[in-house]
Amino acid sequence: MTAQPGDRLIIRRPDVGAPARDGEILEVHGANGAPPYLVRWPDNGQEGLIFPGTDAAIQHFEHTADSRNGTA
């Protein structure tokens, strides 16, 4: 699993009957895009460091050099 800041982390939890949860990846702390990821959860605004499990997927977005530097 690899990601970049700005990608979305989607966690599906059908085994517990909970809806999928998704958050924005703010920082990547592993080498070459590997976990752990600092994620902001929009449903409650909390941020946390997470090592995704097998129920997680990354939704990738096209990134440009400008978007990675925080400019448009």
C-alpha positions as a Python dict, from the first residue, in 0.01 Angstrom:
ca = {
    (1, 'M'): (0, 0, 0),
    (2, 'T'): (142, 337, -101),
    (3, 'A'): (-1, 687, -81),
    (4, 'Q'): (79, 1056, -109),
    (5, 'P'): (-55, 1352, 85),
    (6, 'G'): (-395, 1445, -59),
    (7, 'D'): (-497, 1083, -130),
    (8, 'R'): (-796, 935, 56),
    (9, 'L'): (-782, 642, 295),
    (10, 'I'): (-1102, 438, 279),
    (11, 'I'): (-1176, 183, 549),
    (12, 'R'): (-1458, -66, 488),
    (13, 'R'): (-1596, -245, 794),
    (14, 'P'): (-1877, -473, 674),
    (15, 'D'): (-1800, -734, 939),
    (16, 'V'): (-1914, -497, 1214),
    (17, 'G'): (-2201, -350, 1016),
    (18, 'A'): (-2050, -3, 1017),
    (19, 'P'): (-2044, 222, 711),
    (20, 'A'): (-1720, 286, 526),
    (21, 'R'): (-1508, 566, 663),
    (22, 'D'): (-1274, 783, 459),
    (23, 'G'): (-1020, 1047, 547),
    (24, 'E'): (-762, 1268, 383),
    (25, 'I'): (-399, 1162, 407),
    (26, 'L'): (-208, 1463, 535),
    (27, 'E'): (137, 1310, 581),
    (28, 'V'): (314, 990, 483),
    (29, 'H'): (561, 870, 746),
    (30, 'G'): (686, 548, 583),
    (31, 'A'): (947, 509, 311),
    (32, 'N'): (830, 541, -51),
    (33, 'G'): (467, 616, 37),
    (34, 'A'): (426, 337, 290),
    (35, 'P'): (232, 366, 619),
    (36, 'P'): (193, 499, 875),
    (37, 'Y'): (-23, 789, 754),
    (38, 'L'): (-144, 1098, 933),
    (39, 'V'): (-514, 1111, 842),
    (40, 'R'): (-782, 1377, 901),
    (41, 'W'): (-1130, 1233, 944),
    (42, 'P'): (-1386, 1484, 808),
    (43, 'D'): (-1678, 1342, 1008),
    (44, 'N'): (-1526, 1466, 1335),
    (45, 'G'): (-1221, 1674, 1232),
    (46, 'Q'): (-983, 1456, 1430),
    (47, 'E'): (-638, 1367, 1303),
    (48, 'G'): (-450, 1049, 1384),
    (49, 'L'): (-157, 835, 1282),
    (50, 'I'): (-277, 507, 1134),
    (51, 'F'): (-132, 181, 1006),
    (52, 'P'): (-411, 64, 769),
    (53, 'G'): (-526, -296, 788),
    (54, 'T'): (-659, -531, 523),
    (55, 'D'): (-995, -353, 525),
    (56, 'A'): (-837, -32, 392),
    (57, 'A'): (-779, 102, 42),
    (58, 'I'): (-618, 414, -99),
    (59, 'Q'): (-802, 637, -344),
    (60, 'H'): (-527, 803, -545),
    (61, 'F'): (-552, 1146, -700),
    (62, 'E'): (-328, 1299, -962),
    (63, 'H'): (-69, 1512, -788),
    (64, 'T'): (135, 1791, -938),
    (65, 'A'): (451, 1946, -796),
    (66, 'D'): (251, 2260, -712),
    (67, 'S'): (-23, 2072, -522),
    (68, 'R'): (237, 1886, -313),
    (69, 'N'): (393, 2220, -217),
    (70, 'G'): (59, 2362, -106),
    (71, 'T'): (18, 2601, -397),
    (72, 'A'): (-234, 2586, -677),
}
